[in-house]
Amino acid sequence: MAYHNDLGNIGEDLAVAFLLRKGFTILERNFMFNKAEIDIIAGKDNQIIVVEVKTRNSAFFGDPQSFVSKGKIKLLVKAANQYIISNNLDEEVRFDIIAVLKNKDLEKIEHFENAFYHF
């Protein structure tokens, strides 16, 4: 497996551990719908939280959260809608980003709640 895939998996594992420590329940990982993948679907306080995890080994080219494109947001919203419908849920949905910087010298996690809104 390519290094960037390994780093992405490490970042997702760190994000899950972070969310669990903060009292979130992990409902689903790597939920797929068509071409869209939601990294983590969590629950807390009667909300469904859709989490996009962005992991980088350096912020040299920009912060990890800045790499969530408009196209990715559209796909996340479609996949979240499918998840809500297929599970017959009626909770409010929130979209978060967890940015992970991870290398041999650094491990930093930032959680951006309500990172973007769906319309």
N, C-alpha and C positions, 0 to 999 in steps of 0.2 A: 504494500500500500504506500502511496506517496506521502512524503513528510507532511504536506499541508493537510491531508486527510487525517493523519495521526494527530496533528496539532488541533484540528477541529474537534475530533473526538475527545481529546483531553480537555479542551475548553468546555464542551458540553457536559462532561462529567463534573468539572469544577463548578459549573453553573447549577447543576442539579444539587450538589452538596451544599452550595451557598443557599439555594432556595429552601432546602429542607431545614437548614439551621435557622432560617427566618420564619419557619412555621408554615410554609407552603406544602400542599399535597401535590405530588406529581401524578397527573392523570394519564399522560401519554408522552412518549418520546418518539421523535421522527415520524410523526403522522403525515402520511402521503395522500394527496388528492391531485389527480392529473399530474401536472408538472410541478406542483407546489409541495414543499415539505415544511412542516412546522417542527422546529427543533424540540421544543418543550411545550406541553400544555399542562398548566398547573391550576390549582384551585386554592382560594383563600378568601375569607370574609364574603362568602356567597357570590364570588366573581370567578369567571373563567379567565385565566391569564395566558395569553399566547405570547411565547417568549422566543425571540430570535437571538441566537447566540453568535457573536462575531469574535473570533479569536485571531490574534496576530502575535508574532514574536517581537514586534517592534512597532513603535508609533511613528517611525521615520516618514512614512508616506501618508500619515493621517491616523486619527483615532479609529479604533475598530468600528465604533458605532456609525461613523460617517460612511461606511461601506454598505449600508442598507439602502438600496436604490428604490426609486418609485415603482419600478417593475416588480421588485421583490415584495414590496408592500402590497401591491395588487394581488399577487399570488397568495400571500399570507392571509389576506382578507377572504379570498375565495375558499381557501382550505379551512379557515376558521368557521366560515358559514356552513360548509359541509359537515364539519365536526359537530356543530351545534344542532343542525337539522337531524343528522343520522343518530345522534344520541338523545334526541328529544329534550334538549335542555332549555331552560328559561332564565338562566343567569345572565347578568351583565358581562360583557366581554371587554377586556382591557388588553392593549398591545404594549409589551415591554421589550426592551433590548438589554441584554447583558453583554457587556464588552469585557473581553479577557485579554490581557497582555501576559504572555507566558514565554519565558526563556530560561536559560540556566541560572540567571541572576535575579529574575523578577517574576513575581506572580501577583497580578493586580486584577481585581474584579470590580466593575462598576455596574450598578443596576439603574437603568433609566425606566421609571414607571411612566405609563401613558406616553410612550415615546412617539407615537403617532396615532391618529384617529382614522376610523373608517367612515366613509360617507356613502 
